[in-house]
Structure formats: C-alpha cells, structure tokens
C-alpha cells in the first residue's frame, strides 16, 4: 500500500464524513443560533428550550435524509472493499 493510496482513502473518508455530518450539523447550528437569539430577546433562560427543539429537528432531518446518508456510506464502503485487493497486492 503506497502513501498515495493511504492519503486517497483518508481524503475520501473525510469527504464522506463531511457529506454525512455537514447537513445535520448545519441545521443544528442554525436552529441553536435562532433559539439563542430568541432567548436573548425574551430573557427566557430555560435549558429545555434549547435542547428539545434541536433534538426534534435533528431527528426529523435524520429521518428525511437517512436514505441518502445510507447511500453515501454504502457507496464509500463498497468502493473501499472493492479496491482493497489492489491496495494490498
């Protein structure tokens, strides 16, 4: 296994991780910011106000995007397994 192959697999793994986690983290960030602004304006400092809406939104996003997330993961895993003999030999 050459260093170029290792770097290629690592680079692709990072790209897949960004594809999978990016939309979920972005939605969490935007919703958290909106809730923080709402709390600052209304001076309501309730901890469940930040946790419950973000949790519900992230669950909905995972349910809606779960099929595409799984497809990305399956495609990456398939590519890695198919190229494994070339990397070893």
Buried (B, 14 or more C-beta within 10 A) or exposed (E): EEEEEEEEBEEEEEEBEEBBEEBBEEBBEEBBEEBEEEBEEEEEEEEEBBEEBBEEBBEEBEEEBEEEBEEBBEEBEEEBEEEEEEEEE
